[in-house]
Amino acid sequence: MAGTLTIPNRFSGPPGVGNGGYSCGRFAALLGGAAEVTLRRPVPLETALQVQREGASIRILDGEHLIAEVAPRTSPRSRPRRR
């Protein structure tokens, strides 16, 4: 998979950058299943971000800058115990 993805201005979080929750959701959807997303830099808005598949994972790039890494979630997320 190669292509681009753009986060529109209406999904800004802090001024000038993408909302982290929305951006991570868009990135995770590229895998089509449970995923873990690690943001490495603020997500630029209205910028064609490159999507590169590397094995089972995906890298999101702005030019040569790594924005996020997306990997399949391999273990269930633990939930806090209720008392």
C-alpha positions as CSV (number, residue, x, y, z in Angstrom):
1,M,0.0,0.0,0.0
2,A,1.3,3.4,-0.9
3,G,-0.6,6.6,-1.2
4,T,-1.5,9.7,0.7
5,L,-3.8,10.8,3.5
6,T,-4.7,14.4,4.4
7,I,-6.1,15.6,7.8
8,P,-8.5,18.5,7.1
9,N,-8.2,21.8,9.0
10,R,-11.5,21.2,10.8
11,F,-9.9,18.4,12.8
12,S,-7.2,20.6,14.4
13,G,-6.3,19.9,18.0
14,P,-3.7,22.4,19.3
15,P,-3.5,25.4,16.8
16,G,-2.0,24.3,13.5
17,V,-1.8,20.6,14.1
18,G,-4.2,17.6,13.8
19,N,-6.2,16.4,16.8
20,G,-4.4,13.3,18.1
21,G,-7.4,11.1,18.6
22,Y,-8.9,11.8,15.2
23,S,-5.5,11.4,13.4
24,C,-4.7,8.2,15.2
25,G,-8.2,6.8,14.3
26,R,-7.6,7.6,10.6
27,F,-4.2,6.1,10.7
28,A,-5.4,2.9,12.5
29,A,-8.2,2.5,10.0
30,L,-5.6,1.9,7.3
31,L,-4.9,-1.5,8.8
32,G,-8.5,-2.5,8.9
33,G,-8.3,-4.1,12.4
34,A,-7.1,-3.5,16.0
35,A,-4.0,-1.3,15.8
36,E,-1.5,0.6,18.0
37,V,-0.6,4.0,16.7
38,T,2.5,5.9,17.9
39,L,2.7,9.6,17.0
40,R,6.3,10.7,16.5
41,R,5.6,14.3,15.6
42,P,2.6,16.7,15.5
43,V,0.3,15.8,12.6
44,P,0.3,18.6,10.0
45,L,-3.0,19.8,8.6
46,E,-4.0,20.1,4.9
47,T,-0.8,18.2,3.9
48,A,-0.6,15.1,1.8
49,L,1.0,12.6,4.1
50,Q,2.7,9.6,2.5
51,V,1.5,6.2,3.6
52,Q,4.1,3.4,3.4
53,R,3.4,-0.2,4.3
54,E,6.3,-2.2,5.8
55,G,5.3,-5.8,6.4
56,A,2.3,-5.8,8.7
57,S,3.0,-2.1,9.8
58,I,2.4,1.3,8.2
59,R,4.5,4.4,8.4
60,I,3.0,7.9,7.9
61,L,5.5,10.4,6.6
62,D,5.6,14.2,5.8
63,G,8.5,14.2,3.3
64,E,11.3,12.6,5.2
65,H,9.8,13.2,8.7
66,L,8.2,10.3,10.4
67,I,4.8,11.4,11.7
68,A,3.4,8.1,13.0
69,E,3.9,4.3,13.1
70,V,0.9,2.0,12.9
71,A,1.1,-1.7,13.9
72,P,-1.4,-4.5,14.5
73,R,-2.3,-4.9,18.1
74,T,-1.1,-8.3,19.1
75,S,-2.4,-8.6,22.7
76,P,-5.6,-7.5,24.3
77,R,-5.5,-4.2,26.1
78,S,-5.8,-4.7,29.8
79,R,-8.7,-3.0,31.6
80,P,-8.4,-1.5,35.1
81,R,-9.9,-3.7,37.8
82,R,-13.1,-2.5,39.5
83,R,-13.3,-2.8,43.2
